Amino acid sequence: DVTAAVVRSPQPEAAVEHLTEASKFFRRTRRSPLDNITHGRVVDLLYDLYCEMDRFDEAKSVLTKTIRYFKRMGVKTEVVDDLQNRAKAIKVRR
């Protein structure tokens, strides 16, 4: 018995909405509900989606917020530097 797979079309707007919700900070503590690695992965996905959708201001904004957050959380310098380089590269793309 073979079950047919259902292929759905991409829904980037819905993905952005869900990822944005997942990456929000708790208001009182200004901390992510996600651990730093998971938060970074969510931000990577958001960044990629925004770039694919030519929404470069939002791509840069999500990186900038994450840079500030990761600095506050004491994340490794190499990780923060990578995010800063990616944010700077957005200017070049325009």
C-alpha positions as CSV (number, residue, x, y, z in Angstrom):
1,D,0.0,0.0,0.0
2,V,1.6,3.2,-1.2
3,T,0.4,6.5,0.2
4,A,0.8,9.5,-2.1
5,A,2.7,12.4,-0.7
6,V,1.0,15.8,-0.9
7,V,3.3,18.6,-2.1
8,R,2.3,22.0,-0.9
9,S,3.4,25.2,-2.5
10,P,5.8,27.5,-0.5
11,Q,4.2,30.0,1.8
12,P,7.0,32.5,2.6
13,E,4.7,35.1,4.2
14,A,3.3,32.5,6.6
15,A,6.8,31.3,7.3
16,V,7.9,34.8,8.1
17,E,4.9,35.3,10.4
18,H,5.6,32.1,12.4
19,L,9.4,32.7,12.6
20,T,8.9,36.3,13.7
21,E,6.6,35.2,16.4
22,A,9.1,32.5,17.6
23,S,11.9,35.0,17.7
24,K,10.2,37.6,19.8
25,F,11.6,38.5,23.2
26,F,9.8,38.3,26.5
27,R,8.9,41.9,27.3
28,R,9.9,41.9,31.0
29,T,13.2,40.1,30.7
30,R,14.1,41.1,27.1
31,R,15.2,37.5,26.6
32,S,14.3,35.0,23.9
33,P,12.2,32.0,24.8
34,L,14.6,30.0,22.7
35,D,18.1,29.0,23.5
36,N,20.8,31.0,21.7
37,I,21.5,28.4,19.0
38,T,17.8,27.9,18.2
39,H,17.3,31.7,18.2
40,G,20.2,32.1,15.8
41,R,18.8,29.4,13.5
42,V,15.4,31.1,13.4
43,V,17.1,34.4,12.6
44,D,19.0,32.7,9.8
45,L,15.8,31.5,8.3
46,L,14.1,34.9,8.6
47,Y,17.2,36.6,7.0
48,D,17.1,34.2,4.1
49,L,13.4,34.6,3.6
50,Y,13.6,38.4,3.7
51,C,16.4,38.4,1.2
52,E,14.6,36.1,-1.2
53,M,11.6,38.4,-0.9
54,D,13.7,41.5,-1.6
55,R,12.9,42.9,1.9
56,F,16.4,43.9,2.7
57,D,15.5,46.5,5.4
58,E,13.7,43.8,7.4
59,A,16.6,41.3,6.8
60,K,19.0,43.9,8.2
61,S,16.7,44.7,11.1
62,V,16.4,41.1,12.3
63,L,20.2,40.8,12.2
64,T,20.7,44.1,14.1
65,K,18.3,43.1,16.8
66,T,20.0,39.7,17.1
67,I,23.5,41.3,17.3
68,R,22.4,43.5,20.2
69,Y,20.8,40.6,21.9
70,F,23.7,38.2,21.4
71,K,26.2,40.8,22.7
72,R,24.1,41.3,25.8
73,M,23.9,37.5,26.3
74,G,27.7,37.1,25.9
75,V,27.6,35.0,22.7
76,K,30.9,34.2,21.1
77,T,32.5,37.1,19.2
78,E,32.8,35.0,16.1
79,V,29.1,34.6,15.9
80,V,28.4,38.3,16.5
81,D,31.0,39.2,13.9
82,D,29.4,36.9,11.3
83,L,26.0,38.6,11.9
84,Q,27.6,42.0,11.6
85,N,29.3,41.1,8.3
86,R,26.0,39.8,6.9
87,A,24.3,43.0,8.0
88,K,27.0,45.1,6.3
89,A,26.7,43.0,3.1
90,I,23.0,44.0,2.8
91,K,24.1,47.6,2.0
92,V,26.2,46.3,-0.9
93,R,23.3,44.4,-2.5
94,R,21.1,47.4,-3.0
